[in-house]
Amino acid sequence: MNWDVLRKRIKGTVVTAAEPTFSVARAAMVWNKIKPDRSPQVIVTAKNDNDVVAAVNFARENGLKVVIHGGGHTWCGLAVRNDVDLSTLNESTIDKASCTALIQPAISNRELASRLGEYDLAFPIGHCPTVKASGYLLNGGMSWNMSEWGPACLSILAVECVTADGNMTQRDYSSATLAVLFL
Ligand SMILES: Cc1cc2nc3c(=O)[nH]c(=O)nc-3n(C[C@H](O)[C@H](O)[C@H](O)COP(=O)(O)OP(=O)(O)OC[C@H]3O[C@@H](n4cnc5c(N)ncnc54)[C@H](O)[C@@H]3O)c2cc1C
């Protein structure tokens, strides 16, 4: 596998199993201390959405299977495979007037609650402060206030995502109380 081809396309980092920093990067893919035995060939930490597209395209061209790593909070370590790691994508933009927010996938429950609090807004976050939005929302999102607000996924207005053929979907907002953007 020619990893240099991948490195040239990626603004973030590419760590292969042959490198000394790999064991630390691999361990970081799972939040708890129970680390699976299996090992990926490569971990790509995306710096932006174009990195995700590039990594997915490289994987497809080379017959590699990939998984996305959000915050690594699944107990069985689902994200320990050839990884596209989104953990540095944690920015948010909030619009108080429309009560909407754009968020990147790896913003945590704690960070999102704190940011929204600055505007007297709230979102149905989960109870664990370090869980990230991406896996939480894909899960449905069982929130603190679920009996009143429903699961978190019902407050998502639009999602921008990278498809397996390497295309990025376009944003399309209609009406909802909170727009959530994640890759
Ligand atoms: C201590 C603790 C407390 C929790 N509390 C709650 C709670 O209150 N409510 C609740 O609903 N859940 C809760 N959870 C469960 C948590 O929401 C799920 O485990 C969730 O999947 C974690 O997301 P992650 O991005 O951190 O995990 P990851 O392990 O990174 O990802 C989980 C799965 O989703 C996939 N994935 C992640 N991000 C993306 C993405 N952007 N695109 C495509 N696939 C992606 C991964 O490939 C993997 O298969 C809790 C978990 C823990 C450990």
The ligand as a MOL file (V3000), in Angstrom:
LIG
                    3D

  0  0  0     0  0            999 V3000
M  V30 BEGIN CTAB
M  V30 COUNTS 53 58 0 0 0
M  V30 BEGIN ATOM
M  V30 1 C -20.3100 6.7210 29.8000 0
M  V30 2 C -21.2740 6.7270 28.6270 0
M  V30 3 C -22.4840 7.3930 28.7420 0
M  V30 4 C -23.3890 7.4110 27.6760 0
M  V30 5 N -24.5770 8.1010 27.8220 0
M  V30 6 C -25.4550 8.1400 26.8010 0
M  V30 7 C -26.6910 8.8710 26.9110 0
M  V30 8 O -26.9860 9.5090 27.9280 0
M  V30 9 N -27.5400 8.8540 25.8550 0
M  V30 10 C -27.2390 8.1680 24.7060 0
M  V30 11 O -28.0510 8.2200 23.7680 0
M  V30 12 N -26.0870 7.4670 24.5750 0
M  V30 13 C -25.1970 7.4340 25.5890 0
M  V30 14 N -24.0290 6.7210 25.4470 0
M  V30 15 C -23.8200 5.9550 24.2260 0
M  V30 16 C -23.1320 6.7920 23.1500 0
M  V30 17 O -24.0010 7.7980 22.6830 0
M  V30 18 C -22.7750 5.8380 21.9860 0
M  V30 19 O -21.8340 4.8770 22.4100 0
M  V30 20 C -22.2340 6.5920 20.7880 0
M  V30 21 O -22.2130 5.6950 19.6800 0
M  V30 22 C -20.8530 7.1630 21.0430 0
M  V30 23 O -20.4750 7.9800 19.9830 0
M  V30 24 P -18.9330 8.2460 19.6980 0
M  V30 25 O -18.8640 9.1060 18.4450 0
M  V30 26 O -18.2500 8.7430 20.9210 0
M  V30 27 O -18.3880 6.7460 19.4710 0
M  V30 28 P -17.5390 6.0160 18.3490 0
M  V30 29 O -17.0870 4.7570 19.0360 0
M  V30 30 O -16.5020 6.9110 17.7690 0
M  V30 31 O -18.6100 5.7010 17.2300 0
M  V30 32 C -19.6990 4.8330 17.4930 0
M  V30 33 C -20.1720 4.2110 16.1690 0
M  V30 34 O -20.6990 5.2310 15.3340 0
M  V30 35 C -19.9220 5.3430 14.1300 0
M  V30 36 N -19.7550 6.7850 13.8900 0
M  V30 37 C -19.3640 7.7220 14.8070 0
M  V30 38 N -19.3720 8.9270 14.2570 0
M  V30 39 C -19.7700 8.7720 12.9670 0
M  V30 40 C -19.9920 9.6750 11.8870 0
M  V30 41 N -19.7860 10.9990 12.0390 0
M  V30 42 N -20.3800 9.1770 10.6990 0
M  V30 43 C -20.5840 7.8420 10.5400 0
M  V30 44 N -20.3970 6.9240 11.5150 0
M  V30 45 C -19.9910 7.3950 12.7190 0
M  V30 46 C -18.5980 4.6350 14.4150 0
M  V30 47 O -18.0050 4.1080 13.2360 0
M  V30 48 C -19.0360 3.5410 15.3630 0
M  V30 49 O -19.5780 2.4470 14.6700 0
M  V30 50 C -23.0930 6.7140 26.4830 0
M  V30 51 C -21.8630 6.0410 26.3530 0
M  V30 52 C -20.9520 6.0480 27.4040 0
M  V30 53 C -19.6420 5.3270 27.2580 0
M  V30 END ATOM
M  V30 BEGIN BOND
M  V30 1 1 1 2
M  V30 2 1 2 3
M  V30 3 2 2 52
M  V30 4 2 3 4
M  V30 5 1 4 5
M  V30 6 1 4 50
M  V30 7 2 5 6
M  V30 8 1 6 7
M  V30 9 1 6 13
M  V30 10 2 7 8
M  V30 11 1 7 9
M  V30 12 1 9 10
M  V30 13 2 10 11
M  V30 14 1 10 12
M  V30 15 2 12 13
M  V30 16 1 13 14
M  V30 17 1 14 15
M  V30 18 1 14 50
M  V30 19 1 15 16
M  V30 20 1 16 17
M  V30 21 1 16 18
M  V30 22 1 18 19
M  V30 23 1 18 20
M  V30 24 1 20 21
M  V30 25 1 20 22
M  V30 26 1 22 23
M  V30 27 1 23 24
M  V30 28 2 24 25
M  V30 29 1 24 26
M  V30 30 1 24 27
M  V30 31 1 27 28
M  V30 32 2 28 29
M  V30 33 1 28 30
M  V30 34 1 28 31
M  V30 35 1 31 32
M  V30 36 1 32 33
M  V30 37 1 33 34
M  V30 38 1 33 48
M  V30 39 1 34 35
M  V30 40 1 35 36
M  V30 41 1 35 46
M  V30 42 1 36 37
M  V30 43 1 36 45
M  V30 44 2 37 38
M  V30 45 1 38 39
M  V30 46 1 39 40
M  V30 47 2 39 45
M  V30 48 1 40 41
M  V30 49 2 40 42
M  V30 50 1 42 43
M  V30 51 2 43 44
M  V30 52 1 44 45
M  V30 53 1 46 47
M  V30 54 1 46 48
M  V30 55 1 48 49
M  V30 56 2 50 51
M  V30 57 1 51 52
M  V30 58 1 52 53
M  V30 END BOND
M  V30 END CTAB
M  END
